Amino acid sequence: MAETATTSSAHPLLDTHRETLEAATRAWRERSYFSRYPESPSPRVYGEDAPERGQLAHQEALNKDFEGLAEQPTTGRSVGSERSPYGPTLGVRYPELDVDAAMEAAQQAVPAWRDAGAQVRAAVLTEVIERINARSHEMAHAVMHTSGQPFVMSFQAGGPHAQDRALEAVVVALEEQERVPASVTWEKPAKGEPIRMQKDYRVVPRGVGLVIGCNTFPTWNAYPGIFASLATGNPVVVKPHPQAILPLALTVQIAREVLAEAGFDPALVQLAAEDDGGTLAKDLALHPAVKIIDYTGGPGFGHWLETEAAGAGKLVYTEKAGLNTVVVDSTDDLRGMLGNLAFSFSLYSGQMCTAPQNVYVPPTVRTDEGELSAEEFAGRLGEAISRFNGDDAKAVEILGATVNDEVRGRVTDIPALAEQLGGDVVLDSRAVTHPSYPDAVVRTPALIGVDAGNEAAYTNECFGPVAFVVRTADTGESLGRFAQTVSEHGGMTAAVYSTDEQVLDDAREAAADAGVALSENLTGQVFVNQTAAFSDLHGTGANPAANAAYSDAAFVSNRFRVITSRRHV
């Protein structure tokens, strides 16, 4: 199989996916709109029977051993303890990976994959993504019942949006590898004949990539690392969060099928599942064969990876926690602004690394409806959030379900939390009954008002549906505190609302100083929580929230090395 796979020009998938790769590469270079995979779950888009097939496939996977990983090295044990945030226990059991045997198998799979060349790897991986896309409805149910996202969001973020990010990583990796010529004739002027040498350049992978997944966005956050490492020739071990295994198990299953069909060893991608409470992520991170680590999750383990694992010579990419910020100065569309923010706070109950948390408000906010005091503005924001979530049946399709006991505990008693933090309740959280899943814990967002001097209240990430209205002396202080808190504690997103061009300029400077992406005056159907593949970079790597960005050149270029051979001509 390896011999047929090493000839780049002969692989049939090159022609199959050439146009897709060219279009995606062009969009990435131009930062223009591009989406290969439609985000609508409509049967008109994916086929009349696609929703039914997806739901049936999901149901058939429950309460049994997961199929499709039989060839992975295993200890003989099964693991899996996933419980849906909506209530049901999934009951799926996965083969426990024999780590040492898996690492050996992964390394043995490298030569054929490495020698196939960047273009063949990109084409094969595009086929993997296409196959994943064909099962987007099934994937949506898997994401919904592991993350707690509402169904449409599970379909979009867990399916097409994640798939676009995967394709983005593939084309960025292809672009970076193709910057290096395969061979050149080098000439140095000299007396008489020039000195001539033939120099050949060979792209080689770093080693096994480890991708450590998160509970809230199991595919969206894992795909960039998975596909960037594979595209640059590295095998990958995928270690899902213990409560969000199924979406990544499906991904690994599909990838292994495509790799085998394309003439490569499926050991290039393996799943490392575990039960709750294990140490597998740490054990894998320190395994000598692992050279690259991608991680999304809490700051504690992320910091350990950045120090201990990186100190052991690993290449570590992390996305951790942060203080996402909104600076309010003035607006000429108060209604649009409040509606936009209400959606941003409510989406998936604030359980997003990009969800806003701290809203800095000066004593007076100028609006098209007159001046508002800080207290009046906070009240209007609370009213907008309450109005947005007023219909329970509609609200659950935005809020989703809370993902774990820590989030649930935080919002159970907002008055007590506000008192503990030295703040006041602007908007209490209320429980919402899900019409289809009565065991789901669904909560609306809460707002707590604090003074800017009370830094202890708002300078820690409060993950979930809790946000802070921070009262400042003026917009200058708001911008200063925004830059300081994000510089010190990190942030994935920031937003500013102002009709004053000088304030907008100052906000851009503050964002540049803090190293965070900025959205200005969002009042329509683009929200601060969202980023578009091929155009928006997710994270910057310039503040403590993340040390990398999806997907810039730096995210892929260090995953491979270039080895030169030279000789006289």
Secondary structure, 3 states (H helix, E strand, C coil): CHHHHCCHHHCHHHHHHHHHHHHHHHHHHHCCCCCCCCCCCCHHHHCCCHHHHHHHHHHHHCCCECCCCCCCCEEEEEECCCECCCCCECCCEEEEECHHHHHHHHHHHHHHHHHHCHHHHHHHHHHHHHHHHHCHHHHHHHHHHHHCCCHHHHHHHHCHHHHHHHHHHHHHHHHHHCCCCCEEEEEECCCCCCEEEEEEEEEEECCEEEEECCCCCCCCCCHHHHHHHHHCCCCEEEECCCCCCHHHHHHHHHHHHHHHHCCCCHHHEEECCCCCCCCHHHHHHCCCCEEEEEEECCHHHHHHHHHHHHHCCCEEEEECCCCCEEEECECCCHHHHHHHHHHHHHHHHHCCCCCCCEEEECCEEEECCEEEEHHHHHHHHHHHHHHHCCCHHHHHHHHCCCCCHHHHHHHHCHHHHHHHHCCEEEECCCEECCCCCCCCCEECCEEEEEECCCHHHHCCCCCCCEEEEEECCCHHHHHHHHHHHHHHHCCCCEEEECCCHHHHHHHHHHHHHHCCCEEECCCCCCCCCCCCCCCCCECCCCECCECCCECCHHHHHCCEEEEEEEEEC
